[in-house]
Amino acid sequence: MKNYLFISISLILILSACSSGQTQSNKNSLSPKEFSEKIKQTSDAVILDVRTPGEYADGHLINAKNVDWNGNDFDAQIKMIDKSKPVFVYCQAGGRSESAAKKMRKEGYKEVYELKGGFEEWQDAKLPSDQ
């Protein structure tokens, strides 16, 4: 009986640790509205569009800098961004920006926010963009 209780408690602790770690890593993944509000509240925000130059030309967030995640010079380009400034990263649907944000955090960027659902969700929310 004691073994059953020990196993049950251990399993509960492991599961709660896993789920809290997941929440922690997703806290900087913001909905379009949250992303927009956070940018407005941040005076020195860097807005980073990690889509291709063609996608960027078709429309992007106001004041966004284009650094193609799949480009050969992504690493060199992000090194020009101050690591102490908040960085707001987005792509078309969220996959590339998630990868770029993870890389930036690993490289020592202090505050990196991701746009959940990417530029598609931004447009669906009817938020302002340069078109």
C-alpha positions in Angstrom: 0.0 0.0 0.0 2.8 2.4 0.8 4.5 1.7 -2.5 1.2 2.6 -4.3 0.9 5.8 -2.4 4.6 6.7 -3.1 4.2 6.0 -6.8 1.0 8.0 -7.0 2.6 11.0 -5.3 5.7 10.7 -7.5 3.7 10.6 -10.6 1.6 13.7 -9.6 4.8 15.6 -8.8 6.4 14.7 -12.2 3.3 15.7 -14.1 2.9 19.0 -12.4 6.6 19.8 -12.9 6.3 19.1 -16.7 3.1 21.2 -17.0 4.6 24.2 -15.1 7.7 24.1 -17.3 5.5 24.2 -20.4 3.6 27.2 -19.1 6.9 28.9 -18.3 8.2 28.6 -21.9 5.0 29.8 -23.4 4.6 32.9 -21.3 6.2 35.1 -24.0 4.0 33.7 -26.7 1.3 36.5 -27.1 -2.0 36.7 -28.9 -2.1 39.5 -31.6 -3.9 41.9 -29.2 -1.4 41.2 -26.3 1.5 41.5 -28.7 0.2 44.9 -30.0 -0.4 46.2 -26.5 3.0 45.0 -25.2 4.7 46.8 -28.2 2.8 50.0 -27.3 4.0 49.8 -23.7 7.6 49.2 -24.7 9.5 52.4 -25.7 12.6 50.7 -27.0 10.9 47.7 -28.7 12.6 45.9 -31.6 10.1 44.4 -34.0 11.6 41.5 -36.0 9.9 40.0 -39.0 11.6 36.7 -39.7 9.8 35.9 -43.0 11.3 36.1 -46.5 11.8 39.5 -48.1 8.9 38.7 -50.5 6.5 38.0 -47.6 7.7 41.2 -45.9 7.1 43.2 -49.0 3.5 42.0 -49.2 2.8 43.5 -45.7 4.4 43.7 -42.3 4.0 45.2 -38.8 4.7 48.9 -38.6 8.4 49.6 -37.9 9.4 45.9 -38.3 12.9 45.0 -39.4 13.1 42.1 -41.8 15.7 39.4 -41.0 14.9 36.2 -42.9 15.1 33.2 -40.5 16.0 31.0 -43.5 18.6 33.5 -44.9 22.3 32.8 -44.8 23.0 35.9 -42.6 20.3 35.5 -39.9 23.0 35.0 -37.2 25.0 38.0 -38.3 21.9 40.2 -38.6 20.6 39.4 -35.1 24.0 40.2 -33.6 23.4 43.8 -34.5 20.4 43.9 -32.1 21.0 45.0 -28.5 20.5 42.0 -26.3 19.1 44.1 -23.5 16.2 45.5 -25.6 12.9 43.7 -25.8 12.5 41.9 -29.1 9.1 41.1 -30.7 9.4 38.3 -33.2 6.9 37.2 -35.8 6.6 35.2 -39.0 3.6 34.2 -41.2 2.0 31.5 -39.0 4.3 31.2 -35.9 6.7 28.3 -36.7 9.8 30.3 -37.8 9.3 32.9 -35.1 9.2 30.3 -32.5 12.5 28.8 -33.7 14.1 32.3 -34.0 12.9 33.3 -30.5 14.4 30.1 -29.0 17.7 30.8 -30.8 17.7 34.4 -29.6 17.0 33.4 -26.0 19.8 30.8 -26.2 22.1 33.6 -27.5 21.4 35.7 -24.4 18.6 38.0 -25.5 16.8 39.0 -22.2 13.2 39.6 -23.4 11.9 37.9 -26.5 8.2 37.9 -27.3 6.5 35.8 -30.1 3.3 36.6 -32.0 1.1 33.6 -31.6 -0.4 32.6 -35.0 1.9 35.0 -36.8 1.1 37.7 -39.3 -2.0 35.7 -40.4 -3.6 36.1 -37.0 -2.5 39.7 -36.8 -4.4 40.4 -40.0 -7.4 38.4 -38.9 -7.5 40.6 -35.8 -7.6 43.6 -38.1 -4.5 45.2 -36.4 -2.5 47.9 -38.2 0.2 47.0 -40.7 2.2 48.4 -43.6 0.8 47.0 -46.7 
